[in-house]
Amino acid sequence: MSHSRKAWRRLEITWHDGAVYIVLNNRDSLDTLWPSLFSTQENAERAAELMNRGVQGSNFGRPFCFYDYGQKKLLLNPEYGGDGKTVAVAANSRCRSRRFPRIGLPSM
């Protein structure tokens, strides 16, 4: 989908103390791509940044879902039929994540 490229940010990977860690700079543009589902404030506050400890077979839900910081759950992305309320089932139970509120950096 043409809009997905703009909506997703990059990820960072590092190795520390025998484990790989991945920071997913979560999605953006919820309010501009789906204004009937998300407000500007919700775009800024709902999609949290994720820091994951990667293990073989991990599935962090990307690109099918995003972690909603307010609801504390993975929600299905609008590109895949989500409406801002539909809980995603794509997450692997072995996934260990820390969730952070958006840091408000400008888009690159």
Phi and psi restraints in degrees (range 20) as a CNS / XPLOR table:
assign (resid 1 and name C) (resid 2 and name N)
       (resid 2 and name CA) (resid 2 and name C) 1.0 -66.2 20.0 2
assign (resid 2 and name N) (resid 2 and name CA)
       (resid 2 and name C) (resid 3 and name N) 1.0 -32.1 20.0 2
assign (resid 2 and name C) (resid 3 and name N)
       (resid 3 and name CA) (resid 3 and name C) 1.0 -79.6 20.0 2
assign (resid 3 and name N) (resid 3 and name CA)
       (resid 3 and name C) (resid 4 and name N) 1.0 -17.6 20.0 2
assign (resid 3 and name C) (resid 4 and name N)
       (resid 4 and name CA) (resid 4 and name C) 1.0 -65.0 20.0 2
assign (resid 4 and name N) (resid 4 and name CA)
       (resid 4 and name C) (resid 5 and name N) 1.0 -33.5 20.0 2
assign (resid 4 and name C) (resid 5 and name N)
       (resid 5 and name CA) (resid 5 and name C) 1.0 -58.9 20.0 2
assign (resid 5 and name N) (resid 5 and name CA)
       (resid 5 and name C) (resid 6 and name N) 1.0 -43.3 20.0 2
assign (resid 5 and name C) (resid 6 and name N)
       (resid 6 and name CA) (resid 6 and name C) 1.0 -74.5 20.0 2
assign (resid 6 and name N) (resid 6 and name CA)
       (resid 6 and name C) (resid 7 and name N) 1.0 -31.8 20.0 2
assign (resid 6 and name C) (resid 7 and name N)
       (resid 7 and name CA) (resid 7 and name C) 1.0 -73.4 20.0 2
assign (resid 7 and name N) (resid 7 and name CA)
       (resid 7 and name C) (resid 8 and name N) 1.0 -25.0 20.0 2
assign (resid 7 and name C) (resid 8 and name N)
       (resid 8 and name CA) (resid 8 and name C) 1.0 -104.4 20.0 2
assign (resid 8 and name N) (resid 8 and name CA)
       (resid 8 and name C) (resid 9 and name N) 1.0 143.0 20.0 2
assign (resid 8 and name C) (resid 9 and name N)
       (resid 9 and name CA) (resid 9 and name C) 1.0 -103.6 20.0 2
assign (resid 9 and name N) (resid 9 and name CA)
       (resid 9 and name C) (resid 10 and name N) 1.0 172.5 20.0 2
assign (resid 9 and name C) (resid 10 and name N)
       (resid 10 and name CA) (resid 10 and name C) 1.0 -74.8 20.0 2
assign (resid 10 and name N) (resid 10 and name CA)
       (resid 10 and name C) (resid 11 and name N) 1.0 173.9 20.0 2
assign (resid 10 and name C) (resid 11 and name N)
       (resid 11 and name CA) (resid 11 and name C) 1.0 -122.4 20.0 2
assign (resid 11 and name N) (resid 11 and name CA)
       (resid 11 and name C) (resid 12 and name N) 1.0 156.0 20.0 2
assign (resid 11 and name C) (resid 12 and name N)
       (resid 12 and name CA) (resid 12 and name C) 1.0 -118.9 20.0 2
assign (resid 12 and name N) (resid 12 and name CA)
       (resid 12 and name C) (resid 13 and name N) 1.0 141.0 20.0 2
assign (resid 12 and name C) (resid 13 and name N)
       (resid 13 and name CA) (resid 13 and name C) 1.0 -128.1 20.0 2
assign (resid 13 and name N) (resid 13 and name CA)
       (resid 13 and name C) (resid 14 and name N) 1.0 137.0 20.0 2
assign (resid 13 and name C) (resid 14 and name N)
       (resid 14 and name CA) (resid 14 and name C) 1.0 -144.4 20.0 2
assign (resid 14 and name N) (resid 14 and name CA)
       (resid 14 and name C) (resid 15 and name N) 1.0 156.5 20.0 2
assign (resid 14 and name C) (resid 15 and name N)
       (resid 15 and name CA) (resid 15 and name C) 1.0 -109.6 20.0 2
assign (resid 15 and name N) (resid 15 and name CA)
       (resid 15 and name C) (resid 16 and name N) 1.0 129.1 20.0 2
assign (resid 15 and name C) (resid 16 and name N)
       (resid 16 and name CA) (resid 16 and name C) 1.0 -149.3 20.0 2
assign (resid 16 and name N) (resid 16 and name CA)
       (resid 16 and name C) (resid 17 and name N) 1.0 129.1 20.0 2
assign (resid 16 and name C) (resid 17 and name N)
       (resid 17 and name CA) (resid 17 and name C) 1.0 51.2 20.0 2
assign (resid 17 and name N) (resid 17 and name CA)
       (resid 17 and name C) (resid 18 and name N) 1.0 45.3 20.0 2
assign (resid 17 and name C) (resid 18 and name N)
       (resid 18 and name CA) (resid 18 and name C) 1.0 79.2 20.0 2
assign (resid 18 and name N) (resid 18 and name CA)
       (resid 18 and name C) (resid 19 and name N) 1.0 12.3 20.0 2
assign (resid 18 and name C) (resid 19 and name N)
       (resid 19 and name CA) (resid 19 and name C) 1.0 -139.2 20.0 2
assign (resid 19 and name N) (resid 19 and name CA)
       (resid 19 and name C) (resid 20 and name N) 1.0 154.6 20.0 2
assign (resid 19 and name C) (resid 20 and name N)
       (resid 20 and name CA) (resid 20 and name C) 1.0 -98.7 20.0 2
assign (resid 20 and name N) (resid 20 and name CA)
       (resid 20 and name C) (resid 21 and name N) 1.0 136.7 20.0 2
assign (resid 20 and name C) (resid 21 and name N)
       (resid 21 and name CA) (resid 21 and name C) 1.0 -121.5 20.0 2
assign (resid 21 and name N) (resid 21 and name CA)
       (resid 21 and name C) (resid 22 and name N) 1.0 139.1 20.0 2
assign (resid 21 and name C) (resid 22 and name N)
       (resid 22 and name CA) (resid 22 and name C) 1.0 -125.7 20.0 2
assign (resid 22 and name N) (resid 22 and name CA)
       (resid 22 and name C) (resid 23 and name N) 1.0 127.9 20.0 2
assign (resid 22 and name C) (resid 23 and name N)
       (resid 23 and name CA) (resid 23 and name C) 1.0 -107.4 20.0 2
assign (resid 23 and name N) (resid 23 and name CA)
       (resid 23 and name C) (resid 24 and name N) 1.0 120.4 20.0 2
assign (resid 23 and name C) (resid 24 and name N)
       (resid 24 and name CA) (resid 24 and name C) 1.0 -98.9 20.0 2
assign (resid 24 and name N) (resid 24 and name CA)
       (resid 24 and name C) (resid 25 and name N) 1.0 112.4 20.0 2
assign (resid 24 and name C) (resid 25 and name N)
       (resid 25 and name CA) (resid 25 and name C) 1.0 -77.9 20.0 2
assign (resid 25 and name N) (resid 25 and name CA)
       (resid 25 and name C) (resid 26 and name N) 1.0 104.9 20.0 2
assign (resid 25 and name C) (resid 26 and name N)
       (resid 26 and name CA) (resid 26 and name C) 1.0 -65.2 20.0 2
assign (resid 26 and name N) (resid 26 and name CA)
       (resid 26 and name C) (resid 27 and name N) 1.0 -179.8 20.0 2
assign (resid 26 and name C) (resid 27 and name N)
       (resid 27 and name CA) (resid 27 and name C) 1.0 -65.9 20.0 2
assign (resid 27 and name N) (resid 27 and name CA)
       (resid 27 and name C) (resid 28 and name N) 1.0 168.6 20.0 2
assign (resid 27 and name C) (resid 28 and name N)
       (resid 28 and name CA) (resid 28 and name C) 1.0 -145.8 20.0 2
assign (resid 28 and name N) (resid 28 and name CA)
       (resid 28 and name C) (resid 29 and name N) 1.0 177.3 20.0 2
assign (resid 28 and name C) (resid 29 and name N)
       (resid 29 and name CA) (resid 29 and name C) 1.0 67.5 20.0 2
assign (resid 29 and name N) (resid 29 and name CA)
       (resid 29 and name C) (resid 30 and name N) 1.0 21.8 20.0 2
assign (resid 29 and name C) (resid 30 and name N)
       (resid 30 and name CA) (resid 30 and name C) 1.0 -60.2 20.0 2
assign (resid 30 and name N) (resid 30 and name CA)
       (resid 30 and name C) (resid 31 and name N) 1.0 -40.6 20.0 2
assign (resid 30 and name C) (resid 31 and name N)
       (resid 31 and name CA) (resid 31 and name C) 1.0 -74.3 20.0 2
assign (resid 31 and name N) (resid 31 and name CA)
       (resid 31 and name C) (resid 32 and name N) 1.0 -30.1 20.0 2
assign (resid 31 and name C) (resid 32 and name N)
       (resid 32 and name CA) (resid 32 and name C) 1.0 -84.8 20.0 2
assign (resid 32 and name N) (resid 32 and name CA)
       (resid 32 and name C) (resid 33 and name N) 1.0 -31.7 20.0 2
assign (resid 32 and name C) (resid 33 and name N)
       (resid 33 and name CA) (resid 33 and name C) 1.0 -86.3 20.0 2
assign (resid 33 and name N) (resid 33 and name CA)
       (resid 33 and name C) (resid 34 and name N) 1.0 -30.3 20.0 2
assign (resid 33 and name C) (resid 34 and name N)
       (resid 34 and name CA) (resid 34 and name C) 1.0 -135.0 20.0 2
assign (resid 34 and name N) (resid 34 and name CA)
       (resid 34 and name C) (resid 35 and name N) 1.0 65.7 20.0 2
assign (resid 34 and name C) (resid 35 and name N)
       (resid 35 and name CA) (resid 35 and name C) 1.0 -63.3 20.0 2
assign (resid 35 and name N) (resid 35 and name CA)
       (resid 35 and name C) (resid 36 and name N) 1.0 -21.6 20.0 2
assign (resid 35 and name C) (resid 36 and name N)
       (resid 36 and name CA) (resid 36 and name C) 1.0 -76.7 20.0 2
assign (resid 36 and name N) (resid 36 and name CA)
       (resid 36 and name C) (resid 37 and name N) 1.0 -15.6 20.0 2
assign (resid 36 and name C) (resid 37 and name N)
       (resid 37 and name CA) (resid 37 and name C) 1.0 -107.1 20.0 2
assign (resid 37 and name N) (resid 37 and name CA)
       (resid 37 and name C) (resid 38 and name N) 1.0 -28.7 20.0 2
assign (resid 37 and name C) (resid 38 and name N)
       (resid 38 and name CA) (resid 38 and name C) 1.0 -135.8 20.0 2
assign (resid 38 and name N) (resid 38 and name CA)
       (resid 38 and name C) (resid 39 and name N) 1.0 136.2 20.0 2
assign (resid 38 and name C) (resid 39 and name N)
       (resid 39 and name CA) (resid 39 and name C) 1.0 -88.5 20.0 2
assign (resid 39 and name N) (resid 39 and name CA)
       (resid 39 and name C) (resid 40 and name N) 1.0 170.9 20.0 2
assign (resid 39 and name C) (resid 40 and name N)
       (resid 40 and name CA) (resid 40 and name C) 1.0 -61.0 20.0 2
assign (resid 40 and name N) (resid 40 and name CA)
       (resid 40 and name C) (resid 41 and name N) 1.0 -40.9 20.0 2
assign (resid 40 and name C) (resid 41 and name N)
       (resid 41 and name CA) (resid 41 and name C) 1.0 -65.2 20.0 2
assign (resid 41 and name N) (resid 41 and name CA)
       (resid 41 and name C) (resid 42 and name N) 1.0 -41.4 20.0 2
assign (resid 41 and name C) (resid 42 and name N)
       (resid 42 and name CA) (resid 42 and name C) 1.0 -64.1 20.0 2
assign (resid 42 and name N) (resid 42 and name CA)
       (resid 42 and name C) (resid 43 and name N) 1.0 -38.4 20.0 2
assign (resid 42 and name C) (resid 43 and name N)
       (resid 43 and name CA) (resid 43 and name C) 1.0 -59.5 20.0 2
assign (resid 43 and name N) (resid 43 and name CA)
       (resid 43 and name C) (resid 44 and name N) 1.0 -39.3 20.0 2
assign (resid 43 and name C) (resid 44 and name N)
       (resid 44 and name CA) (resid 44 and name C) 1.0 -75.6 20.0 2
assign (resid 44 and name N) (resid 44 and name CA)
       (resid 44 and name C) (resid 45 and name N) 1.0 -27.7 20.0 2
assign (resid 44 and name C) (resid 45 and name N)
       (resid 45 and name CA) (resid 45 and name C) 1.0 -113.0 20.0 2
assign (resid 45 and name N) (resid 45 and name CA)
       (resid 45 and name C) (resid 46 and name N) 1.0 -23.1 20.0 2
assign (resid 45 and name C) (resid 46 and name N)
       (resid 46 and name CA) (resid 46 and name C) 1.0 -82.6 20.0 2
assign (resid 46 and name N) (resid 46 and name CA)
       (resid 46 and name C) (resid 47 and name N) 1.0 -49.5 20.0 2
assign (resid 46 and name C) (resid 47 and name N)
       (resid 47 and name CA) (resid 47 and name C) 1.0 -77.6 20.0 2
assign (resid 47 and name N) (resid 47 and name CA)
       (resid 47 and name C) (resid 48 and name N) 1.0 103.8 20.0 2
assign (resid 47 and name C) (resid 48 and name N)
       (resid 48 and name CA) (resid 48 and name C) 1.0 -80.5 20.0 2
assign (resid 48 and name N) (resid 48 and name CA)
       (resid 48 and name C) (resid 49 and name N) 1.0 156.0 20.0 2
assign (resid 48 and name C) (resid 49 and name N)
       (resid 49 and name CA) (resid 49 and name C) 1.0 -81.8 20.0 2
assign (resid 49 and name N) (resid 49 and name CA)
       (resid 49 and name C) (resid 50 and name N) 1.0 141.7 20.0 2
assign (resid 49 and name C) (resid 50 and name N)
       (resid 50 and name CA) (resid 50 and name C) 1.0 -115.7 20.0 2
assign (resid 50 and name N) (resid 50 and name CA)
       (resid 50 and name C) (resid 51 and name N) 1.0 137.0 20.0 2
assign (resid 50 and name C) (resid 51 and name N)
       (resid 51 and name CA) (resid 51 and name C) 1.0 -117.3 20.0 2
assign (resid 51 and name N) (resid 51 and name CA)
       (resid 51 and name C) (resid 52 and name N) 1.0 118.9 20.0 2
assign (resid 51 and name C) (resid 52 and name N)
       (resid 52 and name CA) (resid 52 and name C) 1.0 -118.6 20.0 2
assign (resid 52 and name N) (resid 52 and name CA)
       (resid 52 and name C) (resid 53 and name N) 1.0 144.2 20.0 2
assign (resid 52 and name C) (resid 53 and name N)
       (resid 53 and name CA) (resid 53 and name C) 1.0 -93.8 20.0 2
assign (resid 53 and name N) (resid 53 and name CA)
       (resid 53 and name C) (resid 54 and name N) 1.0 115.8 20.0 2
assign (resid 53 and name C) (resid 54 and name N)
       (resid 54 and name CA) (resid 54 and name C) 1.0 -81.7 20.0 2
assign (resid 54 and name N) (resid 54 and name CA)
       (resid 54 and name C) (resid 55 and name N) 1.0 135.0 20.0 2
assign (resid 54 and name C) (resid 55 and name N)
       (resid 55 and name CA) (resid 55 and name C) 1.0 -132.2 20.0 2
assign (resid 55 and name N) (resid 55 and name CA)
       (resid 55 and name C) (resid 56 and name N) 1.0 157.6 20.0 2
assign (resid 55 and name C) (resid 56 and name N)
       (resid 56 and name CA) (resid 56 and name C) 1.0 -54.8 20.0 2
assign (resid 56 and name N) (resid 56 and name CA)
       (resid 56 and name C) (resid 57 and name N) 1.0 129.7 20.0 2
assign (resid 56 and name C) (resid 57 and name N)
       (resid 57 and name CA) (resid 57 and name C) 1.0 89.7 20.0 2
assign (resid 57 and name N) (resid 57 and name CA)
       (resid 57 and name C) (resid 58 and name N) 1.0 0.5 20.0 2
assign (resid 57 and name C) (resid 58 and name N)
       (resid 58 and name CA) (resid 58 and name C) 1.0 -62.4 20.0 2
assign (resid 58 and name N) (resid 58 and name CA)
       (resid 58 and name C) (resid 59 and name N) 1.0 145.6 20.0 2
assign (resid 58 and name C) (resid 59 and name N)
       (resid 59 and name CA) (resid 59 and name C) 1.0 -135.9 20.0 2
assign (resid 59 and name N) (resid 59 and name CA)
       (resid 59 and name C) (resid 60 and name N) 1.0 111.9 20.0 2
assign (resid 59 and name C) (resid 60 and name N)
       (resid 60 and name CA) (resid 60 and name C) 1.0 -94.4 20.0 2
assign (resid 60 and name N) (resid 60 and name CA)
       (resid 60 and name C) (resid 61 and name N) 1.0 9.3 20.0 2
assign (resid 60 and name C) (resid 61 and name N)
       (resid 61 and name CA) (resid 61 and name C) 1.0 89.0 20.0 2
assign (resid 61 and name N) (resid 61 and name CA)
       (resid 61 and name C) (resid 62 and name N) 1.0 -12.6 20.0 2
assign (resid 61 and name C) (resid 62 and name N)
       (resid 62 and name CA) (resid 62 and name C) 1.0 -76.1 20.0 2
assign (resid 62 and name N) (resid 62 and name CA)
       (resid 62 and name C) (resid 63 and name N) 1.0 135.8 20.0 2
assign (resid 62 and name C) (resid 63 and name N)
       (resid 63 and name CA) (resid 63 and name C) 1.0 -96.5 20.0 2
assign (resid 63 and name N) (resid 63 and name CA)
       (resid 63 and name C) (resid 64 and name N) 1.0 10.8 20.0 2
assign (resid 63 and name C) (resid 64 and name N)
       (resid 64 and name CA) (resid 64 and name C) 1.0 -79.0 20.0 2
assign (resid 64 and name N) (resid 64 and name CA)
       (resid 64 and name C) (resid 65 and name N) 1.0 -23.2 20.0 2
assign (resid 64 and name C) (resid 65 and name N)
       (resid 65 and name CA) (resid 65 and name C) 1.0 -145.2 20.0 2
assign (resid 65 and name N) (resid 65 and name CA)
       (resid 65 and name C) (resid 66 and name N) 1.0 167.7 20.0 2
assign (resid 65 and name C) (resid 66 and name N)
       (resid 66 and name CA) (resid 66 and name C) 1.0 -132.9 20.0 2
assign (resid 66 and name N) (resid 66 and name CA)
       (resid 66 and name C) (resid 67 and name N) 1.0 153.4 20.0 2
assign (resid 66 and name C) (resid 67 and name N)
       (resid 67 and name CA) (resid 67 and name C) 1.0 -88.5 20.0 2
assign (resid 67 and name N) (resid 67 and name CA)
       (resid 67 and name C) (resid 68 and name N) 1.0 120.1 20.0 2
assign (resid 67 and name C) (resid 68 and name N)
       (resid 68 and name CA) (resid 68 and name C) 1.0 -87.7 20.0 2
assign (resid 68 and name N) (resid 68 and name CA)
       (resid 68 and name C) (resid 69 and name N) 1.0 113.2 20.0 2
assign (resid 68 and name C) (resid 69 and name N)
       (resid 69 and name CA) (resid 69 and name C) 1.0 -64.2 20.0 2
assign (resid 69 and name N) (resid 69 and name CA)
       (resid 69 and name C) (resid 70 and name N) 1.0 -36.0 20.0 2
assign (resid 69 and name C) (resid 70 and name N)
       (resid 70 and name CA) (resid 70 and name C) 1.0 -72.2 20.0 2
assign (resid 70 and name N) (resid 70 and name CA)
       (resid 70 and name C) (resid 71 and name N) 1.0 -42.8 20.0 2
assign (resid 70 and name C) (resid 71 and name N)
       (resid 71 and name CA) (resid 71 and name C) 1.0 -87.1 20.0 2
assign (resid 71 and name N) (resid 71 and name CA)
       (resid 71 and name C) (resid 72 and name N) 1.0 -13.7 20.0 2
assign (resid 71 and name C) (resid 72 and name N)
       (resid 72 and name CA) (resid 72 and name C) 1.0 59.0 20.0 2
assign (resid 72 and name N) (resid 72 and name CA)
       (resid 72 and name C) (resid 73 and name N) 1.0 44.3 20.0 2
assign (resid 72 and name C) (resid 73 and name N)
       (resid 73 and name CA) (resid 73 and name C) 1.0 -155.1 20.0 2
assign (resid 73 and name N) (resid 73 and name CA)
       (resid 73 and name C) (resid 74 and name N) 1.0 159.5 20.0 2
assign (resid 73 and name C) (resid 74 and name N)
       (resid 74 and name CA) (resid 74 and name C) 1.0 -80.1 20.0 2
assign (resid 74 and name N) (resid 74 and name CA)
       (resid 74 and name C) (resid 75 and name N) 1.0 128.9 20.0 2
assign (resid 74 and name C) (resid 75 and name N)
       (resid 75 and name CA) (resid 75 and name C) 1.0 -115.5 20.0 2
assign (resid 75 and name N) (resid 75 and name CA)
       (resid 75 and name C) (resid 76 and name N) 1.0 147.5 20.0 2
assign (resid 75 and name C) (resid 76 and name N)
       (resid 76 and name CA) (resid 76 and name C) 1.0 -67.6 20.0 2
assign (resid 76 and name N) (resid 76 and name CA)
       (resid 76 and name C) (resid 77 and name N) 1.0 131.5 20.0 2
assign (resid 76 and name C) (resid 77 and name N)
       (resid 77 and name CA) (resid 77 and name C) 1.0 -67.4 20.0 2
assign (resid 77 and name N) (resid 77 and name CA)
       (resid 77 and name C) (resid 78 and name N) 1.0 148.0 20.0 2
assign (resid 77 and name C) (resid 78 and name N)
       (resid 78 and name CA) (resid 78 and name C) 1.0 -58.0 20.0 2
assign (resid 78 and name N) (resid 78 and name CA)
       (resid 78 and name C) (resid 79 and name N) 1.0 -30.2 20.0 2
assign (resid 78 and name C) (resid 79 and name N)
       (resid 79 and name CA) (resid 79 and name C) 1.0 -61.0 20.0 2
assign (resid 79 and name N) (resid 79 and name CA)
       (resid 79 and name C) (resid 80 and name N) 1.0 -23.3 20.0 2
assign (resid 79 and name C) (resid 80 and name N)
       (resid 80 and name CA) (resid 80 and name C) 1.0 -114.8 20.0 2
assign (resid 80 and name N) (resid 80 and name CA)
       (resid 80 and name C) (resid 81 and name N) 1.0 24.5 20.0 2
assign (resid 80 and name C) (resid 81 and name N)
       (resid 81 and name CA) (resid 81 and name C) 1.0 97.0 20.0 2
assign (resid 81 and name N) (resid 81 and name CA)
       (resid 81 and name C) (resid 82 and name N) 1.0 2.2 20.0 2
assign (resid 81 and name C) (resid 82 and name N)
       (resid 82 and name CA) (resid 82 and name C) 1.0 -70.7 20.0 2
assign (resid 82 and name N) (resid 82 and name CA)
       (resid 82 and name C) (resid 83 and name N) 1.0 154.8 20.0 2
assign (resid 82 and name C) (resid 83 and name N)
       (resid 83 and name CA) (resid 83 and name C) 1.0 -126.1 20.0 2
assign (resid 83 and name N) (resid 83 and name CA)
       (resid 83 and name C) (resid 84 and name N) 1.0 14.7 20.0 2
assign (resid 83 and name C) (resid 84 and name N)
       (resid 84 and name CA) (resid 84 and name C) 1.0 86.5 20.0 2
assign (resid 84 and name N) (resid 84 and name CA)
       (resid 84 and name C) (resid 85 and name N) 1.0 0.4 20.0 2
assign (resid 84 and name C) (resid 85 and name N)
       (resid 85 and name CA) (resid 85 and name C) 1.0 -131.2 20.0 2
assign (resid 85 and name N) (resid 85 and name CA)
       (resid 85 and name C) (resid 86 and name N) 1.0 -24.8 20.0 2
assign (resid 85 and name C) (resid 86 and name N)
       (resid 86 and name CA) (resid 86 and name C) 1.0 -72.0 20.0 2
assign (resid 86 and name N) (resid 86 and name CA)
       (resid 86 and name C) (resid 87 and name N) 1.0 120.3 20.0 2
assign (resid 86 and name C) (resid 87 and name N)
       (resid 87 and name CA) (resid 87 and name C) 1.0 -74.0 20.0 2
assign (resid 87 and name N) (resid 87 and name CA)
       (resid 87 and name C) (resid 88 and name N) 1.0 134.7 20.0 2
assign (resid 87 and name C) (resid 88 and name N)
       (resid 88 and name CA) (resid 88 and name C) 1.0 -87.5 20.0 2
assign (resid 88 and name N) (resid 88 and name CA)
       (resid 88 and name C) (resid 89 and name N) 1.0 149.3 20.0 2
assign (resid 88 and name C) (resid 89 and name N)
       (resid 89 and name CA) (resid 89 and name C) 1.0 -114.4 20.0 2
assign (resid 89 and name N) (resid 89 and name CA)
       (resid 89 and name C) (resid 90 and name N) 1.0 15.1 20.0 2
assign (resid 89 and name C) (resid 90 and name N)
       (resid 90 and name CA) (resid 90 and name C) 1.0 -79.5 20.0 2
assign (resid 90 and name N) (resid 90 and name CA)
       (resid 90 and name C) (resid 91 and name N) 1.0 -14.3 20.0 2
assign (resid 90 and name C) (resid 91 and name N)
       (resid 91 and name CA) (resid 91 and name C) 1.0 -75.1 20.0 2
assign (resid 91 and name N) (resid 91 and name CA)
       (resid 91 and name C) (resid 92 and name N) 1.0 136.0 20.0 2
assign (resid 91 and name C) (resid 92 and name N)
       (resid 92 and name CA) (resid 92 and name C) 1.0 -81.9 20.0 2
assign (resid 92 and name N) (resid 92 and name CA)
       (resid 92 and name C) (resid 93 and name N) 1.0 135.6 20.0 2
assign (resid 92 and name C) (resid 93 and name N)
       (resid 93 and name CA) (resid 93 and name C) 1.0 -65.2 20.0 2
assign (resid 93 and name N) (resid 93 and name CA)
       (resid 93 and name C) (resid 94 and name N) 1.0 -16.3 20.0 2
assign (resid 93 and name C) (resid 94 and name N)
       (resid 94 and name CA) (resid 94 and name C) 1.0 -82.5 20.0 2
assign (resid 94 and name N) (resid 94 and name CA)
       (resid 94 and name C) (resid 95 and name N) 1.0 -5.3 20.0 2
assign (resid 94 and name C) (resid 95 and name N)
       (resid 95 and name CA) (resid 95 and name C) 1.0 -71.5 20.0 2
assign (resid 95 and name N) (resid 95 and name CA)
       (resid 95 and name C) (resid 96 and name N) 1.0 125.9 20.0 2
assign (resid 95 and name C) (resid 96 and name N)
       (resid 96 and name CA) (resid 96 and name C) 1.0 -113.9 20.0 2
assign (resid 96 and name N) (resid 96 and name CA)
       (resid 96 and name C) (resid 97 and name N) 1.0 112.6 20.0 2
assign (resid 96 and name C) (resid 97 and name N)
       (resid 97 and name CA) (resid 97 and name C) 1.0 -125.2 20.0 2
assign (resid 97 and name N) (resid 97 and name CA)
       (resid 97 and name C) (resid 98 and name N) 1.0 151.2 20.0 2
assign (resid 97 and name C) (resid 98 and name N)
       (resid 98 and name CA) (resid 98 and name C) 1.0 -112.7 20.0 2
assign (resid 98 and name N) (resid 98 and name CA)
       (resid 98 and name C) (resid 99 and name N) 1.0 137.9 20.0 2
assign (resid 98 and name C) (resid 99 and name N)
       (resid 99 and name CA) (resid 99 and name C) 1.0 -111.6 20.0 2
assign (resid 99 and name N) (resid 99 and name CA)
       (resid 99 and name C) (resid 100 and name N) 1.0 139.2 20.0 2
assign (resid 99 and name C) (resid 100 and name N)
       (resid 100 and name CA) (resid 100 and name C) 1.0 -128.0 20.0 2
assign (resid 100 and name N) (resid 100 and name CA)
       (resid 100 and name C) (resid 101 and name N) 1.0 145.1 20.0 2
assign (resid 100 and name C) (resid 101 and name N)
       (resid 101 and name CA) (resid 101 and name C) 1.0 -64.2 20.0 2
assign (resid 101 and name N) (resid 101 and name CA)
       (resid 101 and name C) (resid 102 and name N) 1.0 159.0 20.0 2
assign (resid 101 and name C) (resid 102 and name N)
       (resid 102 and name CA) (resid 102 and name C) 1.0 -58.0 20.0 2
assign (resid 102 and name N) (resid 102 and name CA)
       (resid 102 and name C) (resid 103 and name N) 1.0 144.1 20.0 2
assign (resid 102 and name C) (resid 103 and name N)
       (resid 103 and name CA) (resid 103 and name C) 1.0 -95.7 20.0 2
assign (resid 103 and name N) (resid 103 and name CA)
       (resid 103 and name C) (resid 104 and name N) 1.0 -4.4 20.0 2
assign (resid 103 and name C) (resid 104 and name N)
       (resid 104 and name CA) (resid 104 and name C) 1.0 72.9 20.0 2
assign (resid 104 and name N) (resid 104 and name CA)
       (resid 104 and name C) (resid 105 and name N) 1.0 25.2 20.0 2
assign (resid 104 and name C) (resid 105 and name N)
       (resid 105 and name CA) (resid 105 and name C) 1.0 -74.7 20.0 2
assign (resid 105 and name N) (resid 105 and name CA)
       (resid 105 and name C) (resid 106 and name N) 1.0 148.9 20.0 2
assign (resid 105 and name C) (resid 106 and name N)
       (resid 106 and name CA) (resid 106 and name C) 1.0 -67.1 20.0 2
assign (resid 106 and name N) (resid 106 and name CA)
       (resid 106 and name C) (resid 107 and name N) 1.0 152.0 20.0 2
assign (resid 106 and name C) (resid 107 and name N)
       (resid 107 and name CA) (resid 107 and name C) 1.0 -67.6 20.0 2
assign (resid 107 and name N) (resid 107 and name CA)
       (resid 107 and name C) (resid 108 and name N) 1.0 144.1 20.0 2
